[in-house]
């Protein structure tokens, strides 16, 4: 029998103690062996301050709001034709590019004024519903660090030209990393875009104090029926995620149908119908 303090017969010799790192050496990134086949490891990276804030806001929204989503299909053929026909003259005249996003913003702003519940918010502290007579819409803006949500103020009083100029100003500030907190907060409604990366259908995240968010997706040519004939059209699926404590399903479907109608016939936005 082995004496106390001696290894058992056949046991492996104890591993040598690891050398202590020098005082000035930087600590390496922690690598942890994962279960399974040899060579599988995990690497732990601290969350950035932005990612921690986004994660906190996501969870707060999920816990506080009664989230539900409704969907709609929109034929964007006429909106795309309008943009292609006038984009060069628009840029020459107004000094800003003409994009389809401004059509979405204009359609949403008009619809929100017609259906104020979608533009409202519940004040949980006072148990009151706040109806707004203004429309502030958050939209995705490209930046060197990736897309950021920026807020366009008073969209209800903006023309397509005003919207494009405001978008251009936000893009310039994002490019120079000069966006302020007020440029990215306190929207009454949101628009998110997964179509730029090929997304076809999905639900959205609501960033309070908004109570609803419109999701835009990829435009695809699909066969559809127009005037009794099967034709190829530029189609997009739209989604509206909303706080069901405030917005009824009828209101949500009516709002989304209004946005669809204006995108399918953009002349309606000029006539305010």
N, C-alpha and C positions, 0 to 999 in steps of 0.2 A: 504494500500500500504506500501511496505517496505520503511523504511527510507534509505537515501543515506548512503552506507557503510555497510548496513545490508544484509544478504543473502535473496533471494527470498523464500517465504514459500514453504516447501517441498524439497528445494534444499539440496544436500548432504553437510555435513560439510567439510570445506577445510582440505586437508591432512596435517598432521604434517610435518614440515620441516625435511628433512633427516639429520642425524647427520653428522658433518664434520669429514672426516678421520683424524687420527692422523698424525703428521708430518712424522713419520718414516714408515708408512704403504705403501706397494707397490700397484700401481694402478692395479685393476683387468682387465682381458681381456674384451674388450667391447662386450657385448651381446645385440643385437638389436632384438626386437620383429618383426617377419615377418607377412605379411598379411595372413589371413586364420584362421584355427582352433587354439584355445588356446594352448599354449605350443610350438608353432613353433617359433624357434629363429634362428638368424644368428650370426656367429662368424667371426670377422675380424682379419686376421693375416698379419703382414707386409711381403711383398715379400723379399726374400733373394736377396743378391747382384747378385748371379749367375742367379737366375730366372729373375731378371730385365734385365740382360745383354742378356740372351737368347731371351727374349721377344722383346728387341730392335733389335737384329739381324734378328729375324724372320720377323718383320715388314719392316726392311730395304730391305731384300731380296725380299719380296713380292712387294714392291713399285718399286724397281729398275729393276727387271728381268721380262721377258715375259715367265712365267712358263707354260710348257706343258709336258704331260707324255705319253709315249708309253709303251706297255706291250708285254711280250713274255712268252712262256711256255717252261720250260727246263726239260729234263729227267736226273736226277742226279744219276741214278742207277749205272753207271760205275764209277763215281767219288766216290760214297759211297763204292762200292766194293773195289776200289783201296785203299782207306783209311783203311778199315777194314783189308785188306790183309797185309798191310805193316806198320801199326801204331806202333806195338810193336818193330819191327826191327828198324824203324825210330827213335823212342825214345832212344833205346839202342845205336844206332850209333851216333846220333847227339845231344842227351841230351835235346830234345824238343819234345813236343807232336805234332802229325800230325792232323790237323783239316781241315774241308772243306773250312773254310774262306780263307786259303792260296791259294786254287784253284781259288776262286773268284778273289783274288787280282792279281794273276798271269794272269788270263784270261783278266781282265780289263786292266792291264798294257800293255799287248801285243796289245789289241784292240785299246787303246788310242794312241799308237805309229803309228798304221796303219791309224787311222782316227784322225788327229791332231786337227781338229776343236772342238771335244768333250773335248779335253784337254786344249783348249785355253780360253781366257777371253777377254772381251771388256773393254778397258780403256776409261771410259766415259769422263775423263778430257781432253784427247788428241784426242778422237774419233778414236782410233786405235785398231786393233785386235792384241793381243799378243799370238803368238804360242810358246808353250814351248817344249823344247827338253828333258825334264825330266818329270817324273810322280811321284807326291806326293799324296798318297791316305789316306784319313781319314777313320778310321775304329772304330767300337765300342769296347771298352775295359772295362771289369768289374772292379769295384772299390768298396770299402766299402760304398761309398756314392751313388752307382748306376753306370750305364754305362756312360762312357765319350768317346768323340770322340778324338782319337789320330792320329797323322799323321806319316805314314811310308814314308821316303824320298827315292827317286831314285829307285822306284819299278821296273822300266824298266830294270834294270841291276841285279835284284835279282832272285835267284833260289827259289824253294819251301823251301829248307833248310834255306836260308837266311831270307826269309819272316817269317818262324816259329820262328827263333831265335830272330828276331826283335820284333815280337809280344810278345814273352816270356819276353823280356826285358821291354817292355812297361807295361805288366801286373804286373811285379815285382815292378816297380816304382809306379804304381797306388795303389798296395796293401800297400806300405809303405807311401803313400801320398806324393811322391816326384816328381810328374809330374811338369814340367816347362811349361811356356807359349808357348815356341817353340815346345813342344811336342804335342800341341793341336791346332795349328793354321797354316794358309797359305797352305792348301791343294789345289791341282789343280783338284781333283776329290774326290767324297765321296761315301762310302758304308754305308748304314744303314740297320738294321736288325729288323724286327717286327716278324719274324718267331719264335724267342725264346719265345715269349709270345703267340704264336698261330695265329699271323696275317696271312691272306691269300692273301690280295691284297690291295694296297694302293699307294698313291702318296707320294713324298718325299719333304724334305726341302733342298734347296741349300744354302750352307754356302760360300759366296764369300771369296776369289777370284776363287772358283770353278765355273764352268758353267754347271755341270751335277752331278747327284747323282743316284747311282744304289740302288734299294730297293730289298732286299731279304726277302723271306717269308717262311712259314712253308712247310716242305716236307711232302707230303701225298701220300699214295699208291692210284693210280687211274688206271682204265682200259684204255689202249691205244693200238694202232695198231702198231705192229713191224713185218716187213716182211709178211704182210698180215694176221697176227694172232693177236687176242685180248689177251693181257697179262697184268699182274699187274706190274706197274713200280713206282719208286720213283720220283714223280713229284713236281715241284715248279714253282710258278708264279714269274716272274721277272718284275720289272718296271724301267724305266729310265725317271727321271724328268730332263729337260734341259732348258737352256735359248734359246728360239726360235729366239731371235735377232741374235744369232751367229750360232746355230746348226739347220740345216734343218731337216725335217722329214726323208728324205732319209738317211742322215748321222746317225741319231739316231737309226733308224731301222736296218741299216747295222751294227752298233756297237753292238747293243743288240743281233743281230743274231750271230755275231762273238763270243760274250761271251757265248751264248747258245751252239754253236757248240763245243767250247773247253771244256765246262763242261760235255757235253754228250759223248765226246771222249777225255779224258784228255791226251792221248798220243800225241795229236796235240800240246800241250804246250811244250812237250819235243822236238818235231821236228820243233817247231816254224812255224807251218802252220795253 
